[in-house]
Amino acid sequence: MSEAQAEKRGAKLGKVSAVRIIEENGDTRLFRVKVGSTYTIGRAKDVHIVLSDTDLTVSRHHAKMIVQDNYVQVVDQASKNGIGFENNPHAQEKYVEVELYQTFFIGAAKFVVVP
């Protein structure tokens, strides 16, 4: 996809403003984000998005999420289980780019990128 096509597609969908998080127990929350910001994800209390400490497939400092205009970059931080993407929650990816309305997984938690 050319840069112009990507810009046009992003304009149609909107800009990233939040991620919806669905935890393994069914609890859902909306985490607001700012374009250009970086957020940490894991079980530790010092990360931005704290996940269930009972899900031992999630590292204390599992990943970081970098917010772009119409997608997020999710980068694994040397975790054991990596990042799941779309229909493969156990993919063990080390880096994914997730567009609006796409999903990624950290442990049993599902993240949906929303405008």
N, C-alpha and C positions, 0 to 999 in steps of 0.2 A: 504494500500500500504506500502510495506516495505521501509526502508530507502534507500536500494540499488536501488529499482525500482524507487523511487522518484529522486535519483541522476541521473540515466540513462535517465529518462524522461526529466529532466532539461537540461541535456547535449544536447539532441536532439533539444530542442526548443531554447536554448540560454539563455542569462542572461538579466534581466530587465535593460533597459537603459533610458526608458522614459514612460510617460503616455500621451496619446492623449486625449485632453479634448474637448468635443463638447458641447457648451453652448446652452441654450434654444433658442437663436436667430439664431442659426446655425453657429456662429463663431467657428472655430476650431483652436487649437494651440497645439503645442508639448512642454511638460515640461520635460526637461532632469533631470534624477535623478542619484544618486550614491548609489551603494550597501552599506548597513550599515548605511545610513542616514535616518533621520526622517524629514518629512515635514508636516506643518500644512495647513489646508484647511478651508476656510470660506469666509464671506463677509467683515471682518475687513481688514484694510489696513496693519496690522502688521503680517499677515500670509504669508506663502510662495506661496500658490496658492490662489489668490483672485478671487472669483466668483462674478457674477452679484449682485449688491446691490439691484436690483429690485426683485430678487427671495427671497421672505420672508420666504420660506420653508427652507432656508439655514441659519444656525446660524452664528454669527460673528466668532466664533471659533468652527466650526462644528466637525471636525475630524482631526486625525493625520494619516499619512501614513508612515509605516516603510518598507524600501526597503530591501528585501532579494535577494539572487542570482537569483532565477527564479520565484518569486512571491512577492506580497506586502501584508502586513497586514494593514487593515484599521480599526481604532479604533474610535468609536464615543466618542465625548467629552461632554457628557451630553446634546446633542441637543434634540430638541423636536421631530424631524422627522427621525432621524437615518440614516442608509445607505441602499440603494437599491443594489441588487446583481443580475447579469445576466438578466434573463427575468422578474424579478419582481422589477421594479424601486421603488416601494413603500413598500418594505419589512420591513423597520424600524429596521434593524439589528443593533446591538451594536458593533459587531466585525465580519469581514469577511477576509478570505485569498483569494486573487485574483491571479490566475496564468496568465502566458503570454497569451495574446489574449482574456482573459475574461474581463468582464465589471463590473463596479460598478457605482452607482449613488449617487450624493449628490444634493438634490433638483432636478431641471430639467437638471443639468449638467451630462453628461455621460463621464466616464473615461474608457479608454481602455489601458491595460497594454501591452507594446510593447518592443521587444528586441532592 
